[in-house]
């Protein structure tokens, strides 16, 4: 039996009753968080660009809602737009061991397809969990080497999770699901070259994955076929997208139904690249210890090589981010914000903020080096390690081994709800926002999704 066959058998036989209550509760928490992030994302220029483009493509109008808007598209285009909204702020969740932002893919997909097919809240929740269990294992099996090859793990692993979610809602047979995974291998695409100019392409990776997965599900149900050896084959995903000395194919099916990766997803407290969160935690803690920017000669960050490739390299470019998006991937800027302002929030990426002289002056005094491999806990955690040299010559060191929001240092239900309400402030009334939170909390009792959908549109 190939790995895609094992995954297909797991997905097709998965029921709500087989999923532990703790996992289901975590899924609902992730959905709540992602919806809040997505609603906030509808303010972003990149989302508005996506809407402007999709709106003029012939034949895209339909019955499915775009969150935070009055516009309705065909289901495939609704999930594309909603996926962009959920990921564009870099405030969505991360499965750290696989480095996958999955909920921004799976939630738009299961809501749109679930409504199209008349599925219940239980069905949608089960499909969401199925998506996470598959995507996380694909990322883990790569040994996190997708990023080393220049691929965006979210896009590569995410298409397989999305295919699992779509196939589950479409009631694919195990054979059809296996073919669907094979088809998904040809859509596993997304490169990290966006880092060179802070371009908007990364924001579309999740929307493309969600849309493609929906189409793949229908194709497989109609008889389209794909390679059963899509993962482990000579020209399969792990060989073409991973590194031979890092991949671990058995992880694709390891502990299915016994270890629930959905519970290992981290919720972000800061709206920026997750790799920098531990360093931000350190900077805020230093401020709480009484360290002020005027007393700092320099700050040296010790960070994993993969993470550094996103937020530290090349350091000269990170000292002076030229856009809000660039600032989200600049460890020097983020550390400066944490130390000076005591927080990193949506306001940290206003045009006025990224031009602030005090932030840029401190950012220019931040340097970095790669941590010794295997010593930091990465990628299970995105830790922080800063060494600060003060103007009087003293050195102060701060370590945060587990970044805040990780399942081992989780945000409370109250903190997650607070994040949701802050994200939708100015978009939804408090009554309406609370209604959405309550409906997701009661997802298993919903017979259809129409009531929830009505609350998400303007």
N, C-alpha and C positions, 0 to 999 in steps of 0.2 A: 504494500500500500504506500502510495506517495504521500508527501506531507500535505499537499492540497486535498487529497482524499480524506486524510485524517481531520483536517480543519473543516471540510465540508460536512463530514458526519457529525462533528460536534455542533456546528451551527444549525444544521437541519433538525437536530433532536433537542435543541435547547428550548426550555420552557421557563416561564416565570417561576414556577415552583422549584426548579433546579438551581435557581440563582439565590444565594444567601440573602437574607434581608439586609445585612450590612452593605452588600454590594449594590442592591437595588436602591437603598437610601443614598449611597454615594452617587449613583447614576443620576438621581433626581437633583442632587446638589450641583453636580456638574452641568446639568441642563439649565438650572436656574442661573448659574454664573454665566454660562455662555449666552443665554438670551439677553442678559443685562449688558454684556460686552457688545453683543451684536447690535442692540438698539443704540448704544452709544456710538458704535461704528458708523451708523447711518449719517452722522455729521461729517464724516471724513471726506476730503476731496477725492480720494481714490475710489471710495464707494460711489460717490456722485458721478464720477467718470464712468464707472461700470454701468450704472443705471442709464446714463445718457446713451451709451453704446447699445446696450441690449434693447432699449426702448425703440430704436430705429431699425433694428434688424427685422426684416419682414417675417411675419408669422410668429413672433415671440409672445404676443399678448395672449392671456389665458385667464384661468380662474384661481390661480394660486397666489396667495399674498406675499408681498415683500415686506419684511418686518419694518415697522416705523414709517411706512409709506402707504399711499392710497393705490399705488400701481399694482396691477396683477399680471403675472406672466404664466406661460406654460410651466408645468412643474419643473422641467429640466432647467429652465432659465431662472425660475424662482430660487432653486437651490444654488445656482451659480451666484446670483446676487447676494443671497443671504449668507453664503459661505464667505464672500468677500467682506461683508459687514462684520461677521464674527471674528475675523482674523486680522483685519486691517490695522487695528490699534495695538497689536502684539500684547494684548491683555488677556488672551484666552489661555486655557489650561495646558499643561504639558505632562505627558508620561515620561518622567525623567530617564528611566532606564533605557528607553528606546528613543528618546529625544523626538517625540511625536506630539504635535498639537492636533488631537483627534476630534474633540467635541465640536470644533468649528466646522468640521466636515460632516460628522454623523448627525448632529442635531438638525441642521437645515434639511438634510436628506430624509431622515425618518419622519419629520413633521410633514413635509410636502408629500412624500410617497405614502405615508400612513393615511393622510387625509384623502389622497386620490383613490386609495384602495378601500377606504372606509374601515380602517383598522382601529382597534381599541387602544387605550392608553397603555394597557399591559403589553400589547403587541409591539408598540413603539418603543417602550422601555426595554423589552427583550432584545429587539433589533439593535438598539443603541449599545447595550452591553456586548452583544455579539461583535459589533464593529470594533469596540475597544479591545476585546480579548484577542482578536485576530491581528489588528494593526500593531499592538504592543509586542506581540510575539515575533512578527516580521522584523520589527526594529531591533529587538533583542538578538534575534538570530544573526543579524548583520554584524554583531559585535560593535555596533555604532560606527561601522566603517562606511556607511553611505555618505556621511558628511566628509570623511577623509577623501572620498572620490569626487567630491564637489557636488553631490546631490543633496537635496533637501529631504531629510528623512520623513517629514510630514507628508510630502507629496508621494514619496515612494511607498512607504508602508501604509499611508492613509488610503490609497486607492483599494488596497486589499481589504482593509477594515470596512470601507464604504461598500464594497461589493458584497461583503458578508451581510451587512445591514440591509442592503437593498434586496439581496437574494432571500433573506429571512422573511421580509414583508411580502415578497412575491411568491412565497411558498415553493421555492425551487426544490427539486429532488436532490439527493446527494450527488447524483451524476451531473445534473445541471449546474449545481453549485461548484463542482470541481471544474467544469468547463468555464464557468464564470471567472474563477480565479485564474485560469489559464489565459482568458481574454484580458483580464486586468493587467497581466504582465506586459502587454503591449501598450498600456496606458500609464505605466509607472514612470512618470516624468516630472522633473522639477530640479533646476540647477541653482546653485548658490551664488552665481555670478552677480546677482543683484547687489551684493555687498560692495561691489566696486564703485557704484555711483548712487547707492541708496534708492534705487529705482523701485517702482511699485509692483514689479512682477511677483514677488513673494506673496503679496496679498491675494493673488488670484489662484495660487496653487490649490488652496482648499476648495474653492468654488469649482474649479475644473475637475478635481477628484470626485466631488459629490455628484456633479452632472454626469461624468463618464460612468460612474458606478450605476446610476439609475439606468442608463442606456444599456450597459453590459448586462444587467439583470434581465431586462426584457429580451435582449438578444439570446441569452442562454436559455431562457424559457421557451423561445421559439425554435431552438435547435442549433444555434451557433455553437461552435466547439473551440476549445483551446487546449494547449498542451498540459497533460496531467503533471509533468515534471517541471512546472513553471518555476519552482523554487530551487530545486537541487540539480536540475539538468546542466549539461555542459554549457549551454547557452542560456541557462535560467537566470533568474533575478540575482541570486547571491553571487554567481560567477561574473555577471556583467556589471553589477552595481556595487558589489562589496569587495573587500580585500581578502585574498585566500587565507592569510595567516590570522584573520580576525573572525571570520564567519563561524557560526556554530549551528548548523542546520537542525539538529535535534531539538533546539529550543523552540522551533516552530510549533511543535505539538506537545511540549513539555507541560505536564500537570494540567492538561485541559480539564476543566470542571472541578479541579481541586484547588488551584491557585488562581485567584481572581485579580487580574491586572487592572481592572477598572478601579479597584480600591487603591491602586498605587499611582493615581494621577494627582498631580500637584495643581493647586489653584493659585494664581498669581496675585500677590498683594500690590505689585507695581506694574504699570503699563509699558513694559519695555522688554527687551530680550531677556529671556529667563536665565541665560548663562551668567548674567551680571548680578543676579539677585542676592547671592551670598555676599558679594562685595558691597552692595548697597546696605545690607543688614549691618555689615561691619562699620560702614561710614556713619550710619545713624547711631550706632552704639558708641562710636568715638565721640560724637557730638554730645551724647548723653553723659559721657565721662568728663566733659568740660573742654574738649579739644576744639579750638576755633581756627578758622582758615588762616588768619593773620599770624598764627604761631607755627604754621606748617611750612617747612622748607621743601619737602617732597613726600610723595606717597608712592610706595612700591607695592604692586599687586602680584601675588603668586597665584597662577591660574592654570587650569588644564589646557593642553595644547589645542584641543578641538574648540573649546570655549573661546580661547584667545583669538582663534581665527575669525571669529564673529565680532568680538567686542574690543579687541586690542590691536589688531594688525591691519594695516600698518599704523603704528602708534601716532605718527605725525598727522595722519588724516583724522584720527580719533580726537586729537586735542581740540580741533576746531570744526565741529560738525556743521555742515552747511544747510541742513534741513532738519525738521522735526524727526523724520524717519531716521536720518543719520544719527541723531542724538540718542535715539532708542537703542542703537547698537554701538554706542561709545562708552566704554567703561570709565574713561577719565571724566567725561561729562556727568555720568550717573553717580559716580563716587562724589564728585564735587557737589552735586545737588543734595545727596544724602547728608553730607557733612555740613553744608551751609544752611540748607532749608529744613533739615530734619525729616524730609520725606521726598518721595518721587511720586508725583501724581500726574493727572492729565494736564494740569496747568504747567508742569515742568517742560512741556513741549510746545508751548505757545511761541510764536515768533519772537516775542519780547524776551522770553526766558532764555532761548538758545543764543541770544545776542548779549546776554548780561556779562558785563566785564568781570564781576567777581567770580562767577562760575567758570568762565573761560580761563581766567588767571590761575585758578586752582587746578583746573583740568590740565593745563600745560605743565604742571609739576607732578603729574602722575606717570609712572613707568610700570613696566610689567616684565615678568619672566615666566617660563613654563614650569609648572610643578613637576616634580618627579613622578613618572607614571606609576599608578597604583597606590599612591599615598594620600589621595584627597577624598576618596569616596565617590568621585565622579564616575559614571553619570547617574548613579542612584541618587546622589545629591548634587546640587550646584553650590558648593561651599564658597566661603569667602575667606581670604587671608590677606590682610594689609599690614605693611610695615611703614610707620610714619616717622620721619625724621623731623624733629622740631627745630626751630631757629636757635634754640639754646644748646643744640647738640644731642639732646636726649632722643631715644628711640622708643616708640610705643607700638606694640604689636597687638593686633586684634584678629581673632579667628572666629568664624561661625561655621561649624562643621556641617550643619543641616540648615539649608535655606528655609526661611519662614514660608509657610504654605505647603511645604512638602508633607505627605501623609505622616511622616515621623515628627513633624512640627506643624501640625495642621492649623488652618484658620478655623475658628469656631463657626457653628451655624449662624450665630449672630453677626460675625464678621463677614461671612459670605453674603448674608441678606443685606447687610449694610453696604457692601460693595455694589450689589444689584441696585439698591435704591439711589446711591450716588450716581451710578451710571445712567439711570433713566430720569434723573432730576431735570426738569425743564422739557422733557419729552412726554412724560405720562403724569397724570395726576397720582397723588399718593394712594387714592382708593384703587385706581386701575392697576398700579404697580403691585399693590398688596394682593389683588385678585389674581394676577399672573403667578406670583409666588405660591399662593394657596392652591391654584389649579395644578401646578407642577407637583407640589407636595402631595396632591391627591390623584396623581396621574393614573395609578392602578385602578381607580374607580371610574375613570372616564370611559364611556362606551364609544365615543368618537371624539375627534379633535376640533370640531367646528367651533365650540365655545372658546377654547384656548386661542384658536387662530384669529377670531374676531377681536380679541384683546390686543393682538400684536400689530394691528394695522391702524393707520390714522384715519 
